[in-house]
């Protein structure tokens, strides 16, 4: 079945004009450049490349008005030939119409069906999109609580985050805290609390949180590796 096709922008090249008016291509280009400099042409010179006898040359493309102005200045006696060529180009570029009323009706029905399918998908996806946006904007939660929420538990999630290189695996005060690059990217944050030991020494305790942005990011990664399943 024929489809409705929007017409493209039609141009005529300096090479074609040179052939139509029996002039040298270089002369056509120089005339165009002079007319442009004088402000007579309405559009900038759109340059293109073409090959001829193994060599590469540059040319210009013109809209209808500018091509006729150029030909009138260059070779007025060939204006009619260029007008005829424009009629050929415009006729070839007319929109293709359906061959019958039935085809036109089918095209309309298919277009409306595609529109309805798209609207239905947008309606179905809207709650998911809204939820994802609200989660991403939400404040951080404890990583253990997030592990329970997605159904894999605290210990498995911490182990996975360490194995994937999101959390520091080495022992020490920074154990199980995110690497700085993931804090800087906004996927995690860390709160620091100080406490005093029985011996009177002041120490720091670091508590990692996974941000809303991090929850969306980590959930996607967990789905990709099969740790959790997609919920439809």
C-alpha positions as CSV (number, residue, x, y, z in Angstrom):
1,X,0.0,0.0,0.0
2,X,1.3,3.5,-0.8
3,X,2.1,5.7,2.1
4,X,1.8,9.5,2.3
5,X,5.3,11.0,1.9
6,X,6.2,14.5,3.0
7,X,8.0,16.4,0.3
8,X,11.7,17.0,0.9
9,X,13.4,20.4,0.5
10,X,14.4,20.7,-3.2
11,X,17.6,22.3,-4.2
12,X,19.5,22.7,-7.5
13,X,23.3,22.4,-7.5
14,X,25.9,24.7,-9.1
15,X,27.1,21.7,-11.2
16,X,23.6,21.1,-12.6
17,X,23.2,24.8,-13.3
18,X,26.5,24.9,-15.1
19,X,25.3,22.0,-17.4
20,X,22.0,23.7,-18.0
21,X,23.4,27.1,-19.0
22,X,26.4,25.6,-20.8
23,X,28.9,27.5,-18.5
24,X,32.0,26.5,-16.6
25,X,31.3,25.3,-13.1
26,X,33.9,27.6,-11.7
27,X,32.2,30.6,-13.3
28,X,28.9,29.6,-11.8
29,X,30.5,29.3,-8.3
30,X,32.2,32.7,-8.6
31,X,29.0,34.4,-9.8
32,X,27.1,32.9,-6.8
33,X,29.8,34.1,-4.4
34,X,29.6,37.7,-5.8
35,X,25.8,37.7,-5.5
36,X,26.0,36.5,-2.0
37,X,28.6,39.1,-1.0
38,X,26.3,41.8,-2.6
39,X,23.4,40.5,-0.4
40,X,21.3,39.5,-3.5
41,X,21.0,35.8,-2.6
42,X,18.6,35.0,0.3
43,X,20.3,31.8,1.6
44,X,23.9,31.0,2.5
45,X,25.8,28.8,0.1
46,X,25.3,25.2,1.1
47,X,28.5,23.4,0.0
48,X,28.8,19.8,-1.1
49,X,31.5,17.6,-2.7
50,X,31.4,15.5,-5.9
51,X,33.9,13.5,-7.9
52,X,34.7,14.0,-11.6
53,X,37.3,12.1,-13.5
54,X,38.9,10.9,-10.3
55,X,39.1,14.4,-8.7
56,X,37.1,15.8,-5.9
57,X,35.4,19.2,-6.4
58,X,33.1,21.4,-4.2
59,X,29.8,22.9,-5.4
60,X,26.9,24.8,-4.0
61,X,23.2,24.0,-3.6
62,X,20.6,26.7,-4.2
63,X,16.9,27.2,-3.5
64,X,14.6,28.0,-6.4
65,X,14.6,31.7,-6.0
66,X,18.4,32.0,-5.7
67,X,19.1,29.6,-8.6
68,X,16.9,31.7,-10.9
69,X,18.6,35.0,-9.8
70,X,21.9,33.4,-10.4
71,X,21.0,32.2,-13.9
72,X,19.4,35.5,-14.8
73,X,22.7,37.2,-13.9
74,X,24.9,34.5,-15.5
75,X,23.1,33.6,-18.7
76,X,19.6,35.2,-19.1
77,X,18.9,33.3,-22.3
78,X,19.0,30.0,-20.4
79,X,16.4,31.0,-17.7
80,X,13.6,29.1,-19.4
81,X,15.7,25.8,-19.3
82,X,16.2,26.2,-15.6
83,X,12.5,27.0,-15.0
84,X,11.6,23.8,-16.9
85,X,14.1,21.8,-14.8
86,X,12.5,23.2,-11.6
87,X,9.1,22.0,-12.8
88,X,10.5,18.5,-13.3
89,X,12.0,18.5,-9.8
90,X,8.9,19.8,-8.1
91,X,6.6,17.4,-9.9
92,X,8.9,14.4,-8.9
93,X,8.8,15.6,-5.3
94,X,5.0,15.9,-4.9
95,X,3.5,13.9,-2.0
96,X,2.5,10.3,-3.0
97,X,-1.2,9.9,-2.4
98,X,-2.9,6.6,-1.7
99,X,-4.2,4.8,-4.8
100,X,-7.8,4.5,-3.6
101,X,-10.2,5.6,-0.9
102,X,-9.8,2.2,0.7
103,X,-6.0,2.6,1.0
104,X,-6.5,6.1,2.4
105,X,-8.9,4.7,5.0
106,X,-6.5,1.9,5.9
107,X,-3.7,4.4,6.3
108,X,-5.9,6.6,8.6
109,X,-7.0,3.5,10.7
110,X,-3.4,2.3,11.1
111,X,-2.3,5.8,12.1
112,X,-5.1,6.0,14.7
113,X,-4.3,2.5,16.0
114,X,-0.7,3.4,16.5
115,X,-1.7,6.6,18.3
116,X,-4.0,4.6,20.6
117,X,-1.3,2.0,21.3
118,X,1.1,4.8,22.2
119,X,-1.4,6.5,24.5
120,X,-2.1,3.2,26.2
121,X,1.6,2.5,26.8
122,X,2.1,6.0,28.2
123,X,-0.9,5.4,30.5
124,X,0.5,2.0,31.7
125,X,4.1,3.3,32.2
126,X,3.0,6.6,33.9
127,X,2.7,5.1,37.5
128,X,6.1,3.4,37.0
129,X,7.7,6.6,35.8
130,X,6.1,8.6,38.6
131,X,7.3,6.1,41.2
132,X,10.8,6.1,39.8
133,X,11.0,9.8,39.8
134,X,9.7,10.0,43.4
135,X,12.2,7.4,44.6
136,X,15.1,9.2,42.9
137,X,14.2,12.4,44.6
138,X,13.7,10.8,48.0
139,X,16.2,11.0,50.9
140,X,18.6,8.2,51.6
141,X,17.8,5.0,53.5
142,X,20.0,2.5,55.4
143,X,21.6,0.0,53.0
144,X,20.3,-2.8,55.2
145,X,16.7,-1.5,55.0
146,X,17.0,-1.3,51.3
147,X,18.3,-4.9,51.1
148,X,15.2,-6.0,53.0
149,X,12.9,-3.9,50.8
150,X,14.1,-5.5,47.6
151,X,14.0,-9.0,49.0
152,X,17.6,-10.1,49.2
153,X,18.4,-9.2,52.8
154,X,21.1,-7.0,54.4
155,X,24.0,-9.4,54.4
156,X,23.6,-10.5,50.8
157,X,23.3,-6.9,49.6
158,X,26.4,-5.7,51.5
159,X,28.4,-8.7,50.2
160,X,27.2,-7.9,46.6
161,X,28.0,-4.2,46.9
162,X,31.5,-5.0,48.1
163,X,32.1,-7.5,45.4
164,X,30.9,-5.0,42.7
165,X,33.3,-2.4,44.0
166,X,30.7,0.1,45.4
167,X,31.6,-0.4,49.1
168,X,35.0,-0.7,50.7
169,X,35.8,-4.3,51.6
170,X,39.0,-3.8,53.6
171,X,38.8,-3.8,57.4
172,X,38.8,-0.6,59.4
173,X,36.6,2.3,60.2
174,X,35.7,2.7,56.6
175,X,34.6,-0.9,56.1
176,X,31.2,-1.1,54.2
177,X,31.3,2.5,53.4
178,X,31.0,3.7,49.7
179,X,34.0,4.7,47.7
180,X,34.2,8.5,47.3
181,X,33.3,8.5,43.6
182,X,29.9,7.0,44.4
183,X,29.4,9.6,47.1
184,X,30.3,12.3,44.6
185,X,28.0,10.9,42.0
186,X,25.1,11.1,44.4
187,X,24.4,7.4,44.8
188,X,25.4,7.1,48.4
189,X,26.0,9.4,51.4
190,X,27.7,8.8,54.7
191,X,27.0,10.3,58.1
192,X,29.7,10.5,60.7
193,X,29.2,10.2,64.4
194,X,31.8,10.5,67.1
195,X,31.8,8.4,70.3
196,X,34.1,7.9,73.3
197,X,35.6,4.6,74.2
198,X,35.8,3.3,77.8
199,X,39.4,4.4,77.8
200,X,38.4,8.0,76.9
201,X,39.5,7.9,73.3
202,X,37.3,9.7,70.8
203,X,36.5,7.7,67.6
204,X,34.3,8.1,64.6
205,X,31.6,5.8,63.3
206,X,30.5,6.0,59.7
207,X,27.0,5.0,58.6
208,X,26.3,4.7,54.9
209,X,23.0,5.4,53.3
210,X,21.8,4.7,49.7
211,X,20.2,7.8,48.2
212,X,17.0,7.8,46.1
213,X,19.2,8.1,43.0
214,X,21.3,5.2,44.3
215,X,18.2,3.1,44.9
216,X,17.1,3.4,41.3
217,X,20.7,2.7,40.1
218,X,21.3,-0.3,42.3
219,X,17.9,-1.8,41.6
220,X,18.7,-1.7,37.9
221,X,22.0,-3.4,38.5
222,X,20.5,-6.1,40.7
223,X,18.0,-6.9,38.0
224,X,20.7,-7.0,35.3
225,X,22.7,-9.6,37.2
226,X,19.6,-11.6,38.2
227,X,19.7,-10.9,42.0
228,X,16.1,-9.7,41.8
229,X,13.4,-10.1,39.3
230,X,11.6,-7.5,37.3
231,X,8.2,-6.7,38.7
232,X,5.6,-6.2,35.9
